[in-house]
Amino acid sequence: MHLPRRALLRAAGAAALIPLPEARAALPPGLVRILVGFPPGGGTDVMGRVIAEMLRKRGNLKNVVIENRVGASGTLACEALKHATPDGTTLLFAPSASTVQPVLTFRKLPWDPRTDFAPVTMTGTVQTCFVLSPGLPVKTFPDYIAWLKADRRRGSFGSTALGSSTHFFGLQLGSAFDVELEPVGYRGAAPLISDLTAGHIAAGCGGVSDFLTHHKDGKLRIVVTSGSRRGIITPEVPTIADLGHPNQASFGFYAFYAPAGTPAPIIAALNAELAAATMEPEVRSQLLAIGLEPEVSKPEELGKVLAEDIERWRPVVERSGFKVD
């Protein structure tokens, strides 16, 4: 995915999208629920809670709660947002794996992020990565490819979620390097990490945030990431572009959405407040520590990135033949 970086706003500039007094006047005065489609303690939940706590500290949104609507790889929370009252009191915090890939992989999806959601702001980007079990007799991704070509029956890799970018990035790698990589679905990162560290599976694919701590502790090895540039938090790890395939580069992203039909002044106010909270130094450092590279946007820029990402992944998904009934 090519993010329009010159259009994305950083740091204090994000808070200047509209004058702050005007923004505060349009913010919802009561309880604001932030829907998260994953269990407490997971990466998305932790990121959402970090931002929610800063919203409370800033004092312009004093009553903010995280509501975990768990199920179907985050899509139940997306459906709940569609049916929420469009008054700014219900938001969704979600990764692109929950808002982009389901559009392409579900045969019947009761919502569409392009028509049922009102984009508010991006909060950051995350690269997908390919990791190796510590017991594998190779250290780099090119070494892993050579190891696979010596016995192509070794090509299984774990995906933190079938039908997501963690699945399709693995397939892209196999195609780019002329090996057949076969995805094995896991219910999230935790069971995959357990199998990788125990040596039950040789390789895995997921968001950098899923594996960062274990990589830094030497329990797993991140050997390639999906970006066009090296990550701030993984500068030692080559990207797929570094390995000669820049056209295959992609980023995932996390973002806030409101229900479609939410009045524009409320969207603008939420955009200013959420962007400012995300770029507070305390929040930036916490998000970086868990694998998210903070980056915020105007609502219309997020809408453009969302639509472009759906079209970017469409041919990859179609070639795979993967569908969910």
C-alpha positions in Angstrom: 0.0 0.0 0.0 1.3 3.4 -0.9 0.4 5.8 1.9 0.1 9.5 0.9 2.7 10.5 3.5 3.0 14.1 2.4 -0.7 14.4 3.2 -0.6 12.6 6.5 -0.2 14.9 9.5 2.2 14.5 12.4 2.6 15.8 15.9 1.1 19.1 16.9 0.0 19.9 13.3 -2.7 17.3 13.6 -4.4 19.2 16.4 -4.7 22.2 14.2 -7.1 20.7 11.7 -9.8 23.0 13.2 -9.5 25.5 16.0 -9.5 23.7 19.4 -12.3 25.7 21.0 -14.5 25.0 18.0 -13.5 21.3 18.2 -14.3 21.0 21.9 -17.8 22.5 21.4 -18.7 19.8 18.9 -17.4 16.8 20.9 -20.0 14.5 22.4 -20.6 15.6 26.0 -21.4 12.2 27.5 -20.1 8.6 27.4 -18.1 7.7 24.3 -17.7 4.0 23.6 -14.7 2.7 21.5 -15.5 -0.7 20.0 -12.5 -3.1 19.7 -13.1 -6.4 17.9 -10.4 -8.4 19.9 -10.0 -9.6 23.4 -8.6 -7.6 26.3 -4.8 -7.7 26.4 -4.3 -8.2 22.7 -2.4 -5.7 20.6 -5.5 -3.8 19.3 -7.0 -3.6 22.7 -3.8 -2.3 24.3 -3.4 0.4 21.6 -7.0 1.5 22.0 -6.7 1.7 25.8 -3.5 3.8 25.6 -5.3 6.3 23.4 -8.5 6.2 25.5 -6.5 7.0 28.6 -4.9 10.0 27.0 -8.3 11.2 25.9 -9.4 11.1 29.5 -6.2 12.9 30.7 -6.6 15.7 28.1 -10.1 16.3 29.6 -12.1 17.1 26.5 -13.6 13.6 26.4 -13.8 12.7 30.1 -16.0 9.5 29.9 -14.4 7.2 27.4 -14.6 3.4 27.7 -13.3 0.5 25.6 -16.0 -2.1 24.7 -14.6 -5.4 23.4 -16.9 -6.9 20.8 -14.9 -10.1 20.1 -15.5 -12.4 17.2 -15.0 -13.2 13.5 -11.5 -11.5 13.3 -12.9 -8.2 14.4 -15.9 -8.1 12.0 -18.5 -8.3 14.8 -17.3 -4.9 16.1 -17.5 -3.5 12.6 -21.1 -4.7 12.3 -22.0 -3.1 15.7 -20.6 0.2 14.5 -22.8 0.1 11.4 -25.9 -0.1 13.6 -24.8 2.5 16.2 -26.4 5.9 16.5 -24.4 8.4 14.3 -23.8 11.0 17.0 -20.2 10.5 17.8 -20.8 8.5 21.0 -19.7 5.2 19.4 -16.4 4.8 17.6 -14.5 1.8 16.2 -10.8 1.3 16.6 -9.6 -1.3 14.1 -6.7 -2.6 12.1 -6.9 -2.7 8.3 -7.0 -6.5 8.6 -10.5 -6.1 10.0 -11.7 -3.4 7.6 -10.0 -4.2 4.3 -9.6 -7.9 3.9 -13.2 -8.9 5.0 -14.6 -6.9 2.0 -12.6 -9.2 -0.3 -12.8 -12.5 1.5 -16.4 -12.8 2.9 -19.0 -13.9 0.3 -21.7 -12.2 2.4 -20.6 -9.3 4.6 -23.4 -7.3 6.3 -21.3 -4.0 6.2 -19.0 -2.1 3.9 -16.4 0.3 5.4 -16.7 2.5 2.4 -20.4 3.2 2.8 -21.2 2.2 6.4 -18.3 3.9 8.2 -17.3 7.6 8.5 -13.5 7.7 8.6 -12.2 9.8 11.5 -8.4 9.4 11.6 -5.6 7.0 11.1 -3.5 6.4 14.2 -0.5 4.6 12.8 1.0 2.0 10.5 2.3 -1.5 11.1 4.3 -3.7 8.8 3.5 -7.4 8.4 6.5 -9.6 9.1 7.7 -13.1 8.4 9.3 -14.9 11.4 11.3 -18.0 11.9 11.4 -20.5 14.7 14.6 -20.2 16.8 15.5 -23.8 16.2 15.6 -23.4 12.5 19.2 -23.8 11.0 19.0 -20.5 9.1 19.3 -16.9 10.1 18.1 -14.8 7.2 15.1 -14.9 4.8 17.3 -15.7 1.7 18.8 -18.6 3.8 15.3 -19.8 4.6 14.3 -19.8 0.9 17.4 -21.9 0.1 16.5 -24.2 2.9 12.9 -24.6 1.5 14.2 -25.2 -2.0 16.2 -28.1 -0.7 13.0 -29.7 0.5 9.8 -28.0 -0.7 7.7 -30.0 1.7 8.8 -27.6 4.4 6.8 -24.7 3.2 4.1 -24.4 5.8 3.8 -21.1 7.7 1.5 -20.0 10.4 -0.8 -17.1 9.8 -2.3 -15.2 12.8 -5.6 -14.9 10.8 -6.6 -16.6 7.6 -8.1 -14.2 5.2 -6.0 -11.2 6.4 -2.9 -9.5 5.2 -0.8 -11.9 7.4 -2.1 -14.7 5.2 -1.7 -12.9 1.9 1.7 -11.4 2.5 3.0 -14.9 3.1 1.6 -16.0 -0.3 3.1 -12.9 -1.9 6.5 -13.9 -0.5 6.2 -17.4 -1.9 5.3 -16.1 -5.3 8.1 -13.5 -5.3 10.8 -16.0 -4.4 9.5 -19.0 -6.4 8.6 -21.3 -3.5 5.2 -22.6 -2.5 4.3 -21.3 1.0 1.2 -23.0 2.5 -0.7 -21.0 5.2 -1.8 -22.7 8.4 -4.5 -20.7 10.2 -4.2 -19.8 13.9 -6.6 -18.0 16.2 -4.4 -15.1 16.8 -0.7 -14.5 17.6 -0.5 -16.2 21.0 -1.0 -19.8 19.8 1.2 -19.3 16.8 4.0 -17.9 19.0 3.7 -20.9 21.2 4.1 -23.3 18.3 7.0 -21.3 16.8 9.0 -21.2 20.1 8.3 -24.9 20.6 9.5 -25.7 17.1 6.1 -27.2 16.0 6.1 -25.0 12.9 9.1 -23.5 11.2 7.8 -20.1 10.2 4.9 -17.6 10.7 3.4 -14.4 9.5 1.7 -11.6 11.4 2.0 -7.9 12.4 5.3 -6.7 13.7 3.5 -5.8 16.9 2.6 -9.5 17.4 6.2 -10.6 17.5 8.3 -7.6 18.4 8.9 -8.5 22.1 9.9 -12.1 21.3 12.1 -10.9 18.5 14.0 -8.5 20.8 14.3 -11.2 23.4 15.8 -13.6 20.9 12.9 -16.1 21.1 11.9 -15.7 17.5 13.6 -14.1 14.5 11.8 -11.5 12.3 13.6 -11.9 9.0 11.7 -9.7 6.6 8.9 -7.1 6.8 6.4 -5.9 4.2 7.3 -2.2 3.9 8.9 -0.1 1.3 11.2 1.3 4.0 12.6 -0.2 7.2 10.5 0.2 10.3 11.4 2.7 13.0 11.2 -0.2 15.5 12.9 -2.8 13.4 15.7 -0.9 11.5 17.9 -4.1 11.5 15.3 -6.1 9.6 15.3 -6.0 5.7 12.1 -5.2 3.9 10.6 -7.0 0.9 11.8 -3.9 -1.1 15.3 -4.4 0.3 15.2 -8.0 -1.0 14.4 -6.8 -4.6 10.6 -6.7 -4.7 9.5 -3.1 -4.1 6.2 -3.6 -6.0 5.1 -6.1 -3.3 5.6 -3.6 -0.4 2.6 -2.9 1.8 1.6 -1.5 5.2 -1.2 -2.3 7.5 -2.9 0.6 9.4 -4.9 1.2 12.5 -7.7 3.8 12.5 -10.8 5.2 14.2 -14.2 5.3 12.5 -17.7 6.6 13.3 -21.0 5.4 11.9 -21.9 6.7 8.5 -24.1 9.8 8.8 -22.2 11.3 11.7 -22.4 15.1 11.3 -19.3 16.6 9.8 -18.6 19.0 12.7 -18.5 16.0 15.1 -16.2 14.1 12.8 -13.9 17.1 12.6 -13.9 17.5 16.4 -13.2 13.9 17.0 -10.4 14.0 14.4 -8.7 16.9 16.1 -9.0 15.3 19.5 -8.0 11.8 18.6 -5.0 13.0 16.4 -3.8 15.2 19.2 -4.0 12.4 21.8 -2.2 10.0 19.5 0.7 12.3 19.0 1.2 13.1 22.7 4.8 12.1 23.4 3.7 9.7 26.1 1.3 7.9 23.8 3.8 7.9 20.9 6.4 6.1 23.0 3.9 3.5 24.2 2.6 2.8 20.7 6.1 2.5 19.3 7.0 0.0 22.1 4.2 -2.3 21.0 4.9 -2.1 17.3 2.7 0.7 16.0 4.4 3.7 14.2 2.1 6.6 15.0 0.8 8.5 12.0 -2.5 10.5 11.8 -4.6 11.8 9.0 -7.6 13.9 7.9 -10.8 12.0 7.6 -10.9 12.2 3.8 -7.3 11.0 3.6 -8.1 7.9 5.7 -11.1 7.2 3.4 -8.8 7.4 0.3 -6.2 5.0 1.9 -9.0 2.6 2.9 -10.5 2.5 -0.7 -7.0 2.2 -2.3 -6.0 -0.6 0.0 -9.1 -2.7 -0.9 -8.2 -2.4 -4.5 -4.6 -3.1 -3.9 -5.3 -6.4 -2.2 -8.1 -7.5 -4.6 -6.0 -9.2 -7.2 -3.9 -11.0 -4.5 -7.0 -12.4 -2.8 -8.6 -13.3 -6.2 -5.5 -15.3 -7.2 -5.5 -17.1 -3.9 -9.1 -18.2 -4.3 -9.7 -17.8 -0.6 -13.4 -17.1 0.4 -15.3 -17.3 3.7 -19.0 -18.3 3.5 
